[in-house]
Amino acid sequence: MKKKILMMRHAKSSWSDEKLRDFDRPLNSRGMKDAPRMGAYLKELGIIPGQIFSSTAKRAQQTAQAVAKEVGFNVERINWDEELYHGEPMAYLNAIRSADAKSEVVMTIGHNPMTAEVMSALSKQSFTHHVPTSALACFETSAESWNDIRQSSCKLLWIVSPKEI
């Protein structure tokens, strides 16, 4: 069975409190509906992550927790990675490469522009500026090991946003 990589941009966040740092912005009401909807979509497809790597920003944490609950993934097992907020696209590849060998499906939840850049790098397709909040992409790889994931080594199976499901 080929390994799958799920990449998701965090759900829609609130800008209502101007005093909050960007890192601390929570999901807004639309985001609170969209995040579990995307998790339910994964469950319906039977694609359940073996590992979830998420940014530590509030909106990404809330997205990861909502998705995890919908697919039956233990929220306490989410890998919180500060580099997925501060880091460059390489941080996403490093997270994927660090996945447990037993996991057949790995998921990252993060931010643009890094999410779009990594999606582009994995698949040789351009996603720059085309990844709305809550968008979820599924890639397939024939790599034997997560550590073997390289640029252009994956095939995009699908990308979907909440408006499309």
NORGIZI-V352786 format. One record per pair of residues at least 6 apart in sequence whose C-alpha atoms are under 7 Angstrom apart, sorted by the first residue. I is the first residue (numbers start at 1). J is the second residue. If there is no record, write none. Layout:
{{I J} {I J}}
//
This chain:
{{2 140} {2 141} {2 142} {3 104} {3 105} {3 140} {3 141} {3 142} {4 104} {4 105} {4 106} {4 138} {4 139} {4 140} {4 141} {5 105} {5 106} {5 107} {5 138} {5 139} {5 140} {6 106} {6 107} {6 108} {6 136} {6 137} {6 138} {6 139} {7 107} {7 108} {7 109} {7 136} {7 137} {7 138} {8 108} {8 109} {8 110} {8 134} {8 135} {8 136} {8 137} {9 109} {9 110} {9 111} {9 112} {9 115} {9 133} {9 134} {9 135} {9 136} {10 59} {10 60} {10 63} {10 109} {10 110} {10 111} {10 133} {10 134} {11 27} {11 31} {11 34} {11 35} {11 59} {11 63} {11 133} {11 134} {12 27} {12 28} {12 30} {12 31} {12 133} {12 134} {13 25} {13 26} {13 27} {13 28} {13 31} {13 59} {14 25} {14 26} {14 27} {14 28} {23 57} {23 58} {24 57} {24 58} {25 58} {25 59} {26 58} {26 59} {27 59} {34 134} {34 162} {35 63} {35 66} {35 67} {35 134} {36 66} {36 67} {36 70} {37 162} {38 67} {38 162} {39 67} {39 68} {39 70} {39 71} {40 70} {40 71} {42 48} {42 71} {43 71} {48 71} {48 105} {49 105} {49 106} {49 107} {50 103} {50 104} {50 105} {50 106} {51 78} {51 103} {51 105} {51 106} {51 107} {52 78} {52 79} {52 106} {52 107} {52 108} {53 78} {53 79} {53 80} {53 81} {53 95} {53 107} {53 108} {53 109} {54 60} {54 61} {54 64} {54 79} {54 80} {54 81} {54 84} {54 108} {54 109} {54 110} {55 61} {55 80} {55 81} {55 82} {55 84} {55 85} {55 109} {55 110} {56 80} {56 81} {56 82} {56 85} {57 85} {60 109} {60 110} {64 109} {65 75} {68 74} {68 75} {69 75} {83 91} {84 91} {84 92} {84 110} {85 110} {85 111} {88 114} {89 114} {89 117} {89 118} {96 106} {96 146} {97 146} {97 147} {97 149} {98 146} {98 147} {99 146} {101 145} {101 146} {116 127} {116 128} {116 131} {117 127} {117 128} {119 127} {120 126} {120 127} {121 151} {121 152} {122 150} {122 151} {122 152} {122 153} {122 154} {123 152} {123 153} {123 154} {123 155} {123 156} {124 152} {134 161} {134 162} {135 159} {135 160} {135 161} {135 162} {136 159} {136 160} {136 161} {137 158} {137 159} {137 160} {138 156} {138 157} {138 158} {138 159} {139 154} {139 155} {139 156} {139 157} {140 154} {140 155} {140 156} {140 157} {141 153} {141 154} {141 155} {143 149}}
//
